């Protein structure tokens, strides 16, 4: 059910969260999500501790800039060295992070080879020291985001114990193993195990895109739910789900309104990155999501792929959405 969510000493009015999405979850995306949904909080893209410590101006803008028009933000960090993580956590706190999460689920080989992401679940001692380093260097709630079934029931017991003993304020559980892709269904029973085993709040994540899948996730007993890919191109989705859970009316945005959201997203990206070209390149990756339900969805995505300038994109949106 929709209810307040307490994480550490912070209480949020709702318990739906917009999760981190590589290449998407920077300030323009989060601002739109807050404007149309007001989730408990939204997450940054995964940020390498090294990037945060040695960041350039571009990295500062893309990964850590907070927009004055957005709500609470969780900085998701990636790293495997407690000293680096401690410094990165201090920097994230100084830069306005409302919560800080350690990614322990990323399946990408490049991340795992550096001893980060899902590889952290194979080393309980190191994971303990990483969580401890986070807790000792910030006053905001800290969490870890994991994948399930890294080694069966013994694995689950060990992870639950380490996360609790190290003092994490909450746990986010994605219901897939790191070797599994999106065609594998979310394992709700594995999320339920952590809900029952932990004394801290557990956030469920995986395959939530509509009311039915949201109810299925809440049936695990989780304290809150993290929305992932479904939020792309639908910044209103979390508000829609809240209203539907509460059985109150929700009016879907018109095609023209959706086109306006897409254009605003790209324009703010251009302002953020200081470059129309970079904004257009990113827009190509999520054009198809804004065009959900359109008869000419494929043609629109193809047209955006061929687009080179903001004005061209504006004309395309006017033609396809209006």
C-alpha positions in Angstrom: 0.0 0.0 0.0 1.0 3.6 -0.4 2.2 5.0 2.9 5.0 7.0 4.5 8.5 5.5 4.3 11.0 6.0 7.1 14.6 5.4 6.2 17.0 6.1 9.0 15.9 9.4 10.6 14.2 10.6 7.4 10.5 10.1 6.7 9.2 10.4 3.1 5.4 11.0 2.5 5.2 8.1 -0.1 7.0 4.8 -0.6 7.5 4.8 -4.4 11.0 5.6 -5.7 12.5 6.4 -9.1 15.5 4.2 -9.5 18.9 4.8 -11.1 19.2 4.3 -14.9 22.5 4.5 -16.8 22.6 7.3 -19.3 19.3 8.7 -18.2 19.0 9.6 -14.5 20.6 13.0 -14.5 19.0 16.2 -13.3 16.6 16.9 -16.3 15.1 13.4 -16.0 14.8 13.6 -12.2 13.2 17.1 -12.4 10.5 15.9 -14.7 9.8 12.9 -12.5 9.5 15.2 -9.5 7.3 17.7 -11.3 4.8 15.1 -12.5 5.0 12.4 -9.7 6.8 13.6 -6.6 8.2 10.2 -5.6 9.9 9.6 -2.2 13.1 10.4 -4.0 14.9 9.8 -7.3 18.4 8.3 -7.8 21.4 9.6 -9.8 23.1 7.4 -12.4 25.6 5.1 -10.8 28.7 7.2 -10.1 32.2 5.8 -9.7 33.9 6.9 -6.5 37.0 7.7 -8.6 34.9 10.0 -10.8 33.4 11.7 -7.8 36.8 12.2 -6.2 38.6 13.3 -9.4 35.6 14.7 -11.3 35.9 17.1 -14.2 33.4 19.9 -14.9 31.5 17.6 -17.3 31.2 14.8 -14.7 30.1 17.3 -12.1 27.2 18.4 -14.3 26.2 15.0 -15.6 26.3 13.0 -12.5 26.0 15.2 -9.4 24.3 18.5 -10.3 21.0 18.9 -8.4 18.3 21.0 -10.0 16.6 23.5 -7.7 13.3 22.2 -9.1 13.7 18.6 -8.1 13.0 16.7 -4.9 15.2 14.5 -2.7 18.0 12.8 -4.5 19.9 9.5 -3.7 23.5 9.4 -5.0 24.3 5.9 -6.1 28.0 5.1 -5.8 30.2 2.4 -7.3 33.4 1.3 -5.7 35.3 -1.4 -3.9 37.8 0.4 -1.7 36.6 1.6 1.7 38.9 4.6 1.8 37.8 5.8 -1.6 34.2 5.2 -0.7 34.5 7.1 2.5 35.9 10.1 0.6 33.2 9.8 -2.1 30.5 9.7 0.6 31.8 12.9 2.2 31.8 14.6 -1.2 28.3 13.4 -2.0 27.1 14.6 1.3 28.7 18.0 0.8 27.1 18.2 -2.6 23.6 17.8 -1.2 22.9 14.1 -1.4 19.7 13.3 0.6 20.6 9.6 0.7 23.6 7.5 -0.5 23.4 4.0 -2.0 26.2 1.6 -2.8 25.7 -0.4 -6.0 26.2 -4.1 -5.3 24.2 -5.3 -8.2 25.7 -4.0 -11.5 26.4 -7.0 -13.8 28.6 -5.2 -16.3 31.9 -6.9 -16.7 33.9 -3.7 -16.6 32.4 -2.8 -13.2 32.8 -6.3 -11.8 36.4 -6.6 -12.9 37.2 -3.5 -10.8 35.9 -5.3 -7.7 32.6 -3.3 -7.7 29.0 -3.8 -8.5 27.7 -7.4 -8.1 31.1 -8.7 -7.4 30.9 -7.2 -3.9 28.4 -9.9 -2.9 31.1 -12.5 -3.0 33.2 -10.9 -0.3 31.2 -10.4 2.9 34.1 -8.9 4.9 34.8 -6.2 2.3 31.1 -5.4 2.0 30.9 -5.0 5.8 33.8 -2.5 5.7 32.3 -0.6 2.8 29.0 -0.1 4.5 30.7 0.9 7.7 32.8 3.5 5.8 29.6 5.0 4.4 27.9 5.2 7.8 31.0 6.8 9.4 31.2 9.6 6.9 27.7 10.9 6.4 24.6 11.8 8.4 22.2 10.9 5.6 20.5 7.4 5.3 22.7 4.9 3.5 21.8 1.7 1.7 23.0 -1.0 -0.6 21.3 -2.2 -3.7 21.8 -5.9 -4.4 20.9 -8.7 -6.8 19.4 -12.0 -5.5 20.6 -15.6 -5.5 24.3 -15.1 -5.6 24.7 -18.5 -3.9 21.4 -19.8 -2.6 20.0 -19.6 0.9 23.4 -19.4 2.6 24.3 -16.4 0.4 21.0 -14.7 1.3 21.6 -15.3 5.1 25.2 -14.0 4.8 24.2 -10.8 2.9 21.3 -10.1 5.3 23.6 -10.4 8.3 26.4 -8.3 6.8 24.0 -5.5 5.8 22.4 -5.4 9.2 25.6 -5.7 11.2 27.3 -3.0 9.3 24.5 -0.5 10.0 22.8 0.1 6.7 19.6 2.0 7.1 17.7 0.1 4.4 18.3 -2.5 1.6 17.2 -2.4 -2.0 16.7 -5.8 -3.6 16.5 -6.3 -7.4 14.8 -9.7 -8.0 17.3 -11.1 -10.5 20.7 -12.7 -10.3 23.5 -10.6 -11.9 23.8 -13.1 -14.8 20.1 -12.8 -15.7 18.6 -10.3 -18.2 15.3 -8.6 -18.3 13.6 -11.5 -20.1 14.0 -13.4 -16.8 11.1 -12.6 -14.5 11.7 -10.9 -11.2 12.0 -13.4 -8.3 9.5 -12.0 -5.8 10.1 -14.9 -3.4 13.7 -13.9 -3.0 12.7 -10.4 -2.2 10.3 -11.7 0.3 13.1 -13.6 2.0 15.0 -10.4 2.7 11.8 -8.6 3.9 11.3 -11.4 6.5 15.0 -11.7 7.5 15.8 -8.0 7.9 14.8 -5.6 10.7 15.5 -2.6 8.4 13.2 -1.5 5.6 13.5 -3.5 2.3 12.8 -1.8 -1.0 11.6 -4.2 -3.8 12.8 -3.6 -7.4 12.1 -5.4 -10.7 9.5 -5.4 -13.4 7.1 -2.8 -11.9 5.4 -1.0 -14.7 1.7 -0.9 -13.8 -0.8 -1.4 -11.0 -0.9 -5.2 -11.2 2.9 -5.5 -11.0 3.1 -2.9 -8.2 0.6 -4.9 -6.2 2.6 -8.1 -6.8 5.7 -6.4 -5.5 3.9 -5.0 -2.4 2.7 -8.6 -1.7 6.3 -9.4 -0.8 5.8 -7.2 2.3 8.4 -4.7 1.2 8.4 -1.3 2.8 8.6 0.5 -0.6 9.0 -0.1 -4.3 11.6 1.2 -6.7 10.5 1.9 -10.3 13.1 1.4 -13.0 12.9 1.4 -16.8 9.1 2.0 -16.8 9.6 5.6 -15.6 11.5 6.6 -18.8 9.3 8.6 -21.0 6.5 8.5 -18.4 7.5 11.0 -15.7 3.9 10.9 -14.4 4.0 7.1 -13.9 4.6 7.1 -10.1 1.8 9.6 -9.5 -0.5 7.5 -11.7 0.4 4.4 -9.6 -0.2 6.2 -6.4 -3.6 7.4 -7.5 -4.6 4.0 -8.8 -3.5 2.3 -5.5 -5.6 4.9 -3.7 -8.4 4.4 -6.1 -8.5 8.1 -7.1 -8.8 9.4 -10.7 -5.8 10.0 -12.8 -5.9 11.7 -16.2 -3.2 10.5 -18.6 -1.3 13.3 -20.3 -2.3 14.1 -23.9 0.0 13.3 -26.8 0.8 17.0 -27.1 1.7 17.1 -23.4 4.0 14.1 -23.7 5.7 15.8 -26.7 6.2 18.9 -24.5 7.8 16.8 -21.8 10.2 15.2 -24.3 11.2 18.5 -25.6 11.7 19.9 -22.1 13.8 16.9 -21.2 16.1 17.5 -24.2 16.3 21.3 -23.8 17.3 20.9 -20.2 19.9 18.3 -21.2 21.3 20.7 -23.6 21.5 23.4 -20.9 23.1 20.9 -18.5 25.7 19.6 -20.9 26.3 22.9 -22.7 26.0 21.1 -26.0 23.1 20.4 -28.3 24.8 17.5 -29.9 25.3 15.6 -26.7 21.6 16.3 -25.8 20.4 14.9 -29.1 22.6 11.8 -28.8 21.0 11.1 -25.4 17.6 11.9 -26.7 17.9 9.1 -29.3 18.1 6.5 -26.5 14.8 7.4 -24.9 12.7 8.8 -27.9 10.9 5.4 -28.2 9.8 5.6 -24.6 8.2 9.0 -24.9 6.4 7.6 -28.0 4.8 4.6 -26.2 1.4 3.9 -27.6 1.9 6.0 -30.8 1.0 4.3 -34.0 4.1 5.9 -35.6 6.4 5.0 -32.7 9.0 3.3 -34.9 9.0 6.1 -37.5 9.4 8.7 -34.8 12.4 6.9 -33.2 14.0 6.5 -36.6 13.5 10.2 -37.4 15.0 11.2 -34.1 18.0 9.0 -34.8 18.6 11.0 -38.0 18.1 14.3 -36.2 21.1 16.6 -35.7 19.8 19.8 -34.2 17.4 20.9 -31.5 15.2 22.8 -34.0 14.9 19.7 -36.1 13.8 17.8 -33.0 11.2 20.5 -32.1 9.7 20.2 -35.6 9.6 16.4 -35.4 7.8 16.5 -32.0 5.3 19.0 -33.3 4.6 16.8 -36.3 4.3 13.4 -34.5 2.8 14.5 -31.2 0.5 17.4 -32.2 
